[in-house]
C-alpha cells in the first residue's frame, strides 16, 4: 500500500512523466515547426504582396511611360517649328489629340508673357499658353509647377504632377510636361491625362483580405478602398493620418494598423516615373487563419502520436516492469514475508527490498565464504581419508588375495586329508575284516582242536603262515593308521588360517568402521568372514578332539597288535610245537586269541566310527572352506568394487575440492 495512491507506483509515474514529456516534445516540435512554417507562410504571403506591388507599379510606370513616349515624340517635332508661329504648333497639337484617348488637352507654353488678342472677349491679354483646341490661356506658365517640373526634368524627360480633380470633367487627372526648345526659346509641352486606368488597376487589387492604395511622394492618397479618403476639390488625405505606424519607404514587408484597426502586412513599390507609392496590404488575420489551418494537421498528428505514445509506453512499461513486479512478489513472499506494510511510494518499497536483499545477500555471501573455507578444508581431509582408505583397501585386497591363495592351499590340504581318511577307512575295513576272519578262524580252530589234533602240524604251518600274514598286514595297517597324525597337522594349519582369517576380518571391520557409510557393505562381509572363521575354529577343535580319540584308539590298537604279534612270536609259535602237549593251554590261548580278536574288532569298529566322524568333519570343513572361499572371493570382488568406488569417490572428492576452492575464490571476490 502506498501513501501517494495512484502516483505511488513507478509505472504510473513513468507513464505520466512520459506522457507529459511526449506532449511537451510534440508541442515543442510543433512550435519549432510552426514558427518556420508560419514564417514561411508570412514570407510567401509577403513575397506575393511584394510581387503584386512590384508588378502593378511596373504596369503603372509602363502605362505612364507610354504617355511619356508620345510627348517626347511630339516635342521633337515641335522643336523643328518656328517660334513666332504658335498657330502652327497648335495645329499640330490638334492633329494629334485625336490619337490619344486618355489625353484631355495638349498645351504649348512659352516662358514669357505673350500679348495676344482673345476673340471671345474682343480684347488683348498677356499670356503664353495655347491649347490644342486653339484657345489661349491667359496664364504665366513660368509660375506653374508643371513648367518648373519640366525644366527640372530636363530635355528628353517628362515631369508629372500630383493627381488632382479636373474642374470640367471631375475626373482625376495628371499633367505631364517636358521641356522643348523652339528656335532657342525655352518652351514646355504639356498635356492632361485621365488616370482612371491607373485607379481602376489599383482598385482591382482590393479583395476580401487584400487592399491596395496609392499615394504621392508626400503620402497624399491618390486612390483608396475607403472613398472618404479619395481626392477632393478642396483637399486630399494623407495616409499617415488614417493609419498607424505605416512605413511606405521600406523595401521589406512591414506591419501596420489600418484605419479600421485591422492589422495588415504592407508591401510598397514605387512608380519610378512619378515617385508615387503603390501599397498592397494583406490582413494579418488571414495569414493567421492560414497558419492555424495549416497547423490543424500537425496538431491532429501530434494528438494521435501522443495517444499512440501513451499506449505504447503503457504496453512497454507493463512488459518491462513485469520482472520487477515478479521480483517484488518473490521478495515479499520468500524473503520479507507478505504483510500490510505502508510505503511512501513504490520506489521506497523497492529501496527497502534492496536494503533487505543487500543485508541478507551479504550475510549469505559471508556465510558462504566461511562455509566454503570449511568445505575446502573438509574436502581436503576427505580426499586424504579417501586416499588412505583406498590404500588400506588395496592392502586388504592383497591380503584377501593371499587368503584366497591360502584357502586354495587349505582346500587342497582338506582334500588330501579326506583322501587319507578314505585310505584309513579302507585300511580299518581291511583290518576289521581280517580281525573277523581271525575270530572265525580262532573259533574254527577251537572247534576243530578236538577232532583234528592229527592235523596240528599242517595247521601249525598254516597258523604260522597266517600269523606271518597277519603280522605283515597289522604292521602295514598300523603304519597306515599313523597317517591320522597328518590330520592334526592339517587341523593345526587350518587353525592358523582361521586365526589369520579372524585377524583379517578384525582388520576389515576396523577399516570399514573408518570408511563409514561407504564401508558398511564391507563390514557385513567382514562379519561373515569372522563368523566362518569362528565356525572353522570350532570344527577344527572337533577334528582335533576326534583325532586325539583316533590316535588313542590307534595307539591302543597298535599296542594290542604289538602284544598279539609279540605273543604270537614269543608264545604261540614256540608253544605251537608244544601244542599237542599243551592242547588245553592252546585252547585257552585260542580263546584268548579269539577274545583279543573280538576286542580288536571292537577297536577297529571304534576306529572306523572315529574315521567316519573325521571324514564327516573334514566334509564339513571342506564345505565351510568352500563357503569361505566363495565368500572371500565375493569379498575380494566387493573389495575391488569398493576400491574402484573409492577411486571414483576420490575423483569426486577432488572435483568437490576444486569446486570448493573455486567457490572460495568466487566468494573471495566479494569484499
C-alpha positions in Angstrom: 0.0 0.0 0.0 1.3 3.4 -0.9 0.6 6.8 0.7 0.6 8.6 -2.6 -2.0 6.3 -4.1 -2.1 6.4 -7.9 1.2 8.3 -8.1 2.9 5.9 -5.7 3.5 3.3 -8.4 6.6 3.8 -10.6 4.6 2.7 -13.7 2.0 5.4 -13.2 4.8 8.0 -12.5 6.7 6.9 -15.6 3.5 6.9 -17.7 2.6 10.4 -16.5 6.2 11.6 -17.0 6.5 10.1 -20.4 3.1 11.5 -21.4 4.0 15.0 -20.2 7.4 14.8 -21.8 6.0 13.4 -25.0 3.3 16.1 -25.0 5.9 18.8 -24.3 8.2 17.3 -27.0 5.3 17.2 -29.5 4.3 20.8 -28.6 8.0 21.9 -28.9 8.3 20.2 -32.2 5.0 21.7 -33.4 6.2 25.1 -32.1 9.6 24.7 -33.8 7.9 23.5 -36.9 5.0 26.0 -36.8 7.3 29.1 -36.4 9.2 28.4 -39.6 6.0 27.3 -41.2 4.3 30.4 -40.1 7.3 32.5 -41.2 7.2 30.6 -44.5 3.5 31.4 -44.9 4.1 35.0 -43.9 7.2 35.2 -46.2 5.3 33.6 -49.1 2.4 35.9 -48.5 4.8 38.8 -48.2 6.6 37.7 -51.4 3.2 37.5 -53.1 2.4 41.0 -51.8 5.8 42.4 -52.9 5.4 40.8 -56.3 1.9 42.1 -56.7 3.0 45.6 -55.7 6.1 45.5 -57.9 4.2 44.1 -60.9 1.4 46.7 -60.7 3.9 49.5 -60.0 5.7 48.4 -63.1 2.4 48.3 -65.0 1.6 51.9 -63.9 5.1 53.1 -64.8 4.9 51.4 -68.2 1.5 53.0 -68.8 2.9 56.4 -67.9 5.9 55.7 -69.9 3.7 55.2 -73.0 2.4 58.7 -72.5 5.9 59.9 -72.0 6.9 58.4 -75.3 4.1 60.2 -77.1 5.0 63.5 -75.5 8.7 63.2 -76.3 7.9 62.3 -79.9 5.7 65.4 -80.2 8.3 67.5 -78.5 10.8 66.5 -81.1 8.5 67.6 -83.9 7.6 70.9 -82.3 11.3 71.7 -81.7 11.7 72.0 -85.5 8.9 74.6 -85.9 9.0 78.4 -85.9 8.8 80.1 -82.6 6.9 83.1 -83.9 4.2 81.0 -85.4 2.5 79.3 -82.4 -0.6 78.6 -84.6 1.4 76.1 -86.5 2.2 74.3 -83.2 -1.4 74.5 -82.1 -2.5 73.0 -85.4 0.0 70.1 -84.8 -1.4 69.6 -81.4 -4.9 69.5 -82.7 -3.9 66.9 -85.3 -2.5 64.6 -82.5 -5.1 65.0 -79.8 -7.4 62.6 -81.5 -4.8 59.8 -81.5 -4.6 59.7 -77.7 -7.8 58.7 -76.0 -6.7 59.4 -72.5 -5.3 62.9 -73.3 -7.8 65.6 -72.3 -5.8 68.6 -73.8 -2.4 69.4 -75.2 -0.7 72.6 -74.3 2.3 74.5 -75.7 3.6 77.0 -73.2 6.2 79.7 -73.7 8.5 81.1 -71.0 7.4 84.7 -71.1 4.2 86.8 -71.3 2.9 87.0 -74.8 0.3 89.7 -75.7 -2.4 88.3 -77.9 -5.9 89.0 -78.9 -8.7 87.0 -77.5 -11.7 86.7 -79.7 -14.2 85.8 -77.0 -13.6 88.9 -75.1 -12.6 91.0 -78.1 -9.5 92.2 -76.2 -5.8 91.7 -75.8 -4.4 89.8 -72.9 -0.9 88.8 -71.8 -0.1 85.1 -71.7 1.9 82.3 -73.5 -0.2 79.1 -73.3 -2.2 77.7 -76.2 -4.3 74.5 -76.2 -4.8 72.0 -79.0 -8.3 73.4 -79.2 -6.9 76.8 -80.3 -7.6 78.5 -77.1 -5.3 81.0 -75.5 -5.0 80.6 -71.8 -4.2 83.9 -70.1 -1.6 82.5 -67.6 2.0 82.9 -67.0 3.4 79.3 -67.5 6.5 80.0 -65.6 4.6 80.3 -62.5 3.1 76.8 -62.8 4.5 73.7 -61.1 4.4 71.6 -64.2 6.5 74.2 -66.0 9.3 74.3 -63.4 9.0 70.5 -63.1 9.6 70.1 -66.8 12.6 72.3 -66.7 13.9 70.3 -63.7 13.4 67.0 -65.5 15.5 68.3 -68.4 15.3 67.7 -72.1 14.3 64.2 -73.1 12.4 63.6 -69.8 8.9 64.2 -68.6 7.6 65.6 -65.3 4.3 64.5 -63.7 2.2 66.5 -61.3 0.3 65.0 -58.4 -3.1 63.8 -59.4 -6.0 66.3 -59.0 -9.7 66.7 -59.9 -10.3 68.2 -63.2 -12.8 71.1 -62.8 -14.6 70.4 -66.0 -14.9 66.6 -66.0 -14.5 65.9 -62.3 -12.0 63.1 -63.2 -8.7 62.6 -61.6 -6.1 63.8 -64.0 -2.3 64.3 -64.1 -0.4 66.9 -66.0 2.6 65.6 -67.9 5.2 68.1 -69.2 8.5 68.0 -71.0 10.9 70.9 -71.9 11.3 71.8 -75.6 13.3 74.5 -77.3 11.9 76.2 -80.3 14.5 78.3 -82.2 16.4 78.8 -79.0 13.5 79.7 -76.8 12.6 77.6 -73.8 9.1 76.2 -74.0 7.2 73.4 -72.4 4.9 70.8 -74.0 2.2 69.7 -71.5 -1.0 67.7 -71.6 -3.5 66.5 -69.1 -4.3 62.7 -69.0 -7.1 60.8 -67.3 -5.6 58.3 -64.8 -8.8 56.2 -64.4 -6.9 53.3 -65.9 -4.3 53.5 -63.1 -7.0 53.9 -60.5 -9.0 51.0 -61.8 -5.9 48.9 -61.8 -5.1 49.8 -58.2 -8.7 49.3 -57.0 -8.8 45.9 -58.7 -6.2 44.7 -56.2 -8.6 45.1 -53.3 -10.2 41.8 -52.2 -11.6 40.3 -49.0 -8.2 40.0 -47.4 -6.2 42.4 -49.7 -6.3 46.1 -50.0 -4.4 48.5 -52.3 -3.9 52.2 -52.3 -1.6 54.7 -54.0 -0.1 57.8 -52.5 2.1 60.6 -53.7 5.7 61.0 -52.5 4.3 63.2 -49.7 1.9 60.5 -48.6 -1.2 62.1 -50.0 -3.8 59.5 -51.0 -4.4 59.2 -54.7 -6.8 56.2 -54.5 -8.0 54.1 -51.6 -10.7 51.5 -50.9 -12.3 53.9 -48.5 -13.9 56.5 -50.7 -13.8 59.0 -47.8 -10.1 59.4 -48.4 -10.3 60.0 -52.1 -9.1 63.3 -53.7 -11.4 66.2 -53.4 -11.5 69.6 -55.0 -10.6 71.4 -51.8 -8.3 68.9 -50.1 -6.8 65.5 -50.0 -6.0 63.0 -47.2 -2.5 62.0 -46.0 -2.1 58.2 -45.5 -0.4 58.7 -42.1 -3.5 60.5 -40.8 -5.7 57.4 -41.2 -3.2 54.6 -40.3 -0.8 53.8 -37.5 2.9 53.0 -37.7 2.8 52.7 -41.5 6.2 52.7 -43.3 6.0 53.0 -47.1 9.7 53.6 -47.6 10.7 50.1 -46.5 11.7 47.6 -49.2 10.5 44.8 -46.9 7.2 43.6 -45.7 6.0 45.7 -42.7 3.1 45.6 -40.4 0.7 48.4 -39.6 -2.7 49.1 -38.3 -5.2 50.3 -40.9 -8.0 52.9 -40.5 -10.4 50.2 -39.4 -8.0 48.9 -36.7 -7.2 45.9 -38.8 -3.6 44.7 -38.5 -2.2 44.3 -42.0 1.0 43.4 -43.7 2.3 46.1 -46.2 4.3 45.8 -49.4 5.1 49.1 -51.1 6.5 49.6 -54.6 7.5 53.0 -56.1 6.4 54.1 -59.6 9.7 55.5 -61.0 8.2 57.9 -63.4 6.2 59.8 -60.8 7.7 58.7 -57.4 4.2 57.5 -56.3 3.9 54.7 -53.8 1.7 51.7 -54.7 0.9 49.8 -51.5 -0.7 46.4 -51.3 -1.8 45.0 -48.0 -2.9 41.7 -46.5 -4.9 41.2 -43.4 -2.8 39.5 -40.7 -5.8 37.5 -39.6 -6.0 35.8 -43.0 -2.3 34.8 -42.6 -3.0 33.6 -39.1 -6.0 31.7 -40.4 -3.8 30.0 -43.0 -1.3 29.2 -40.3 -4.0 27.8 -38.0 -5.4 25.8 -40.8 -2.0 24.5 -41.7 -1.4 23.6 -38.1 -4.6 21.6 -37.7 -3.0 18.5 -39.4 0.2 18.7 -37.2 -2.0 19.1 -34.1 -4.1 16.1 -35.1 -1.0 14.1 -35.8 0.5 15.3 -32.5 -2.5 14.2 -30.6 -2.5 10.8 -32.4 1.2 10.5 -31.7 0.6 11.4 -28.1 -2.1 8.8 -27.7 0.0 6.2 -29.5 3.0 7.0 -27.4 0.9 6.7 -24.2 -0.5 3.4 -25.3 3.0 2.2 -26.4 4.6 3.4 -23.3 1.9 1.7 -21.2 2.4 -1.5 -23.0 6.2 -1.3 -22.8 6.1 -0.3 -19.1 3.8 -3.2 -18.4 6.1 -5.6 -20.2 9.3 -4.2 -18.9 8.1 -3.8 -15.3 6.7 -7.3 -15.2 10.0 -8.8 -14.0 10.2 -6.0 -11.3 6.7 -6.9 -10.1 7.6 -10.6 -10.1 10.8 -9.7 -8.2 8.7 -7.7 -5.7 6.3 -10.6 -5.3 9.2 -13.0 -4.9 10.9 -10.8 -2.3 7.7 -10.2 -0.4 6.7 -13.9 -0.4 10.1 -15.6 0.1 12.3 -13.0 1.9 10.4 -10.3 3.6 7.1 -12.1 4.1 3.8 -10.8 3.0 2.4 -8.1 5.2 0.4 -4.9 5.2 3.3 -2.5 5.2 2.6 1.0 4.1 5.3 2.8 1.9 5.6 6.3 0.7 5.7 5.0 -2.9 6.8 2.1 -4.9 10.4 3.4 -5.1 10.5 3.5 -1.3 9.3 -0.1 -1.2 11.9 -1.2 -3.7 14.6 0.6 -1.7 13.5 -1.3 1.4 13.6 -4.5 -0.6 17.0 -3.7 -1.9 18.3 -3.0 1.6 16.8 -6.2 2.8 18.3 -8.2 -0.1 21.6 -6.5 0.3 21.8 -7.3 4.0 20.7 -10.9 3.5 22.8 -11.3 0.4 25.9 -10.0 2.2 25.2 -12.3 5.1 24.7 -15.2 2.8 27.9 -14.3 1.0 29.9 -14.1 4.2 28.4 -17.4 5.5 29.1 -19.0 2.1 32.6 -17.6 2.3 33.1 -19.2 5.8 31.4 -22.4 4.7 33.5 -22.5 1.5 36.6 -22.4 3.6 35.3 -25.2 5.9 34.1 -27.2 2.9 37.5 -26.8 1.3 39.3 -27.9 4.4 36.9 -30.8 5.0 37.1 -31.8 1.3 40.8 -31.9 1.5 40.7 -34.1 4.7 38.1 -36.3 3.0 40.4 -36.6 0.0 43.2 -37.6 2.2 41.0 -40.1 4.1 39.6 -41.5 0.8 43.2 -41.8 -0.4 44.2 -43.6 2.8 41.1 -45.8 2.7 42.0 -46.6 -0.9 45.5 -47.6 0.1 44.1 -49.6 3.0 41.6 -51.3 0.7 44.4 -52.1 -1.7 46.3 -53.7 1.2 43.2 -55.6 2.3 42.7 -56.7 -1.3 46.3 -58.0 -1.4 45.6 -59.8 1.9 42.4 -61.2 0.5 44.3 -62.5 -2.5 46.7 -64.2 0.0 43.7 -65.6 1.9 42.3 -66.9 -1.4 45.6 -68.5 -2.2 45.9 -69.9 1.3 42.2 -71.0 1.1 43.2 -72.9 -2.1 46.0 -74.5 -0.2 43.8 -75.2 2.7 41.2 -76.8 0.3 43.9 -78.9 -1.2 45.0 -80.0 2.3 41.5 -80.8 3.3 41.1 -82.8 0.1 44.3 -84.6 0.9 43.1 -85.3 4.5 39.8 -86.5 3.0 41.7 -88.8 0.7 43.9 -90.0 3.6 40.8 -90.6 5.7 39.4 -92.7 2.9 42.6 -94.8 2.8 42.5 -95.1 6.6 38.8 -96.3 6.3 39.8 -98.8 3.7 42.7 -100.0 5.9 40.5 -100.2 9.0 37.9 -102.1 7.0 40.6 -104.5 5.9 41.8 -104.8 9.5 38.3 -105.3 10.7 37.6 -107.9 8.0 40.9 -109.7 8.9 40.1 -109.5 12.6 36.7 -111.0 12.0 38.4 -113.6 9.8 40.9 -114.3 12.6 38.0 -114.6 15.1 36.3 -117.0 12.7 39.4 -118.9 12.3 40.0 -119.0 16.0 36.5 -120.4 16.5 37.1 -122.9 13.9 40.4 -123.8 15.5 38.8 -124.2 18.9 36.1 -126.3 17.4 38.4 -128.3 15.3 41.0 -128.9 18.1 39.3 -131.9 19.4 38.9 -133.5 16.0 41.9 -132.6 14.1 44.9 -132.9 16.5 46.4 -135.0 13.9 46.4 -132.2 11.6 48.3 -129.9 14.1 51.4 -130.0 12.1 49.5 -128.8 9.0 47.5 -126.4 11.0 50.7 -125.3 12.7 52.2 -124.5 9.4 49.0 -122.8 8.2 48.8 -120.9 11.5 52.4 -119.8 11.2 51.7 -118.7 7.7 48.6 -116.8 8.8 50.4 -115.3 11.7 53.1 -114.0 9.5 50.5 -112.6 7.1 48.6 -111.1 9.9 51.8 -109.7 11.3 52.6 -108.0 8.0 49.0 -106.8 7.5 48.8 -105.4 11.0 52.2 -103.7 10.6 51.0 -102.2 7.4 47.6 -101.2 8.9 49.3 -99.7 11.9 51.6 -97.8 9.6 48.7 -96.6 7.5 46.8 -95.6 10.6 49.7 -93.4 11.6 48.6 -91.0 8.7 45.9 -89.8 11.0 48.6 -87.7 12.7 48.7 -85.7 9.5 45.1 -84.7 10.2 46.3 -83.0 13.4 48.9 -81.1 11.4 46.4 -80.1 8.8 43.9 -79.1 11.5 46.7 -77.0 13.1 47.3 -75.3 9.7 43.6 -74.7 9.3 43.5 -73.3 12.8 46.3 -70.9 11.8 44.4 -69.9 8.7 41.3 -69.4 10.7 43.3 -67.2 13.1 44.6 -65.2 10.2 41.1 -65.0 8.7 39.8 -63.9 12.1 42.6 -61.3 12.2 41.8 -60.2 8.6 38.1 -59.9 9.5 39.0 -57.8 12.5 41.2 -55.5 10.4 38.4 -55.3 7.7 35.9 -54.4 10.5 38.2 -51.6 11.7 38.8 -50.3 8.2 35.1 -50.5 7.3 34.4 -48.5 10.5 36.8 -45.9 9.3 35.2 -45.8 5.9 31.8 -45.1 7.5 28.8 -45.4 5.2 31.0 -46.4 2.2 32.4 -49.4 4.1 29.1 -50.7 5.6 28.8 -53.4 3.0 32.4 -54.5 3.6 31.7 -54.6 7.3 28.9 -57.1 6.7 31.3 -59.3 4.6 34.0 -58.9 7.4 31.4 -60.1 9.9 30.5 -63.1 7.8 34.2 -64.0 7.4 34.6 -63.6 11.2 31.7 -65.9 11.7 33.0 -68.5 9.3 36.4 -68.2 10.9 34.9 -68.9 14.3 32.9 -71.8 12.9 36.0 -73.2 11.3 37.8 -72.9 14.7 35.0 -74.9 16.3 35.1 -77.6 13.6 38.9 -77.8 13.8 38.6 -78.2 17.6 36.2 -81.1 17.0 38.6 -82.6 14.4 41.4 -82.2 16.9 39.3 -84.0 19.6 38.3 -86.8 17.2 41.9 -87.0 16.0 43.1 -87.4 19.6 40.5 -90.2 20.1 41.5 -91.8 16.9 45.1 -91.5 17.9 44.3 -93.0 21.3 42.4 -95.9 19.6 45.2 -96.3 17.1 47.8 -96.4 19.9 45.7 -98.9 21.8 45.3 -100.9 18.6 48.9 -100.6 17.9 49.8 -101.7 21.4 47.4 -104.6 21.2 48.7 -105.6 17.8 52.2 -105.4 19.1 51.2 -107.5 22.0 49.5 -110.0 19.7 52.4 -110.2 17.4 54.8 -110.4 20.3 52.6 -113.1 21.8 52.5 -114.9 18.6 56.2 -114.6 18.1 57.2 -115.3 21.6 54.5 -117.6 22.8 52.3 -119.1 20.1 54.9 -120.2 17.7 57.3 -121.6 20.3 54.5 -123.2 22.1 52.8 -124.4 18.9 55.3 -127.1 18.8 54.1 -128.0 22.3 50.5 -127.9 21.0 50.0 -131.4 21.3 51.2 -131.3 24.9 49.6 -128.3 25.7 46.3 -128.6 23.8 44.4 -127.3 26.8 46.7 -124.4 27.1 46.4 -123.8 23.4 42.7 -123.9 23.7 42.9 -121.2 26.3 45.3 -119.4 24.0 42.9 -119.7 21.1 40.1 -118.4 23.3 42.4 -115.6 24.4 43.2 -115.1 20.8 39.6 -115.1 19.9 38.8 -112.6 22.7 41.6 -110.4 21.7 40.5 -110.6 18.1 37.0 -109.7 19.3 38.4 -106.8 21.2 40.5 -105.8 18.2 37.3 -105.9 16.1 35.6 -103.6 18.5 38.6 -101.3 18.4 38.6 -101.5 14.6 34.9 -100.6 14.7 35.6 -97.7 17.0 38.4 -96.6 14.7 36.1 -96.8 11.8 33.4 -94.7 13.6 36.1 -92.2 14.5 37.4 -92.2 11.0 33.8 -91.7 9.7 33.4 -88.8 12.2 36.7 -87.3 11.0 35.5 -87.8 7.4 32.3 -86.0 8.1 34.1 -83.3 10.0 36.5 -83.0 7.1 33.5 -82.8 4.7 32.0 -80.1 6.9 35.4 -78.3 6.9 35.6 -78.7 3.1 32.1 -77.3 2.7 32.9 -74.5 5.1 36.2 -74.0 3.4 34.4 -73.8 0.0 31.9 -71.4 1.6 34.8 -69.4 3.0 36.5 -69.4 -0.4 33.3 -68.2 -2.1 32.7 -65.5 0.5 36.4 -64.5 0.4 36.1 -64.4 -3.4 33.0 -62.3 -3.2 34.6 -60.1 -0.5 37.6 -59.7 -2.8 35.3 -58.7 -5.7 33.5 -56.3 -3.4 36.8 -55.0 -2.2 37.8 -54.4 -5.9 34.5 -52.7 -6.5 35.0 -50.7 -3.2 38.4 -49.8 -4.4 37.1 -48.7 -7.7 34.3 -46.8 -5.9 36.9 -45.3 -3.5 38.9 -44.1 -6.6 35.6 -42.7 -8.0 34.9 -41.1 -4.6 38.4 -39.7 -4.6 37.8 -38.3 -8.1 34.5 -36.8 -6.9 36.2 -35.6 -3.8 38.9 -33.9 -5.9 36.2 -32.3 -8.0 34.4 -31.2 -4.9 37.7 -29.9 -3.5 38.3 -27.9 -6.7 34.7 -26.7 -6.7 35.1 -25.7 -3.1 38.3 -23.9 -4.0 36.5 -22.2 -6.9 33.6 -21.3 -4.6 36.1 -19.9 -2.1 37.8 -17.9 -4.8 34.4 -16.7 -6.1 33.3 -15.7 -2.6 36.6 -14.0 -2.0 35.7 -11.7 -4.9 33.1 -10.2 -2.6 34.6 -7.6 -0.3 
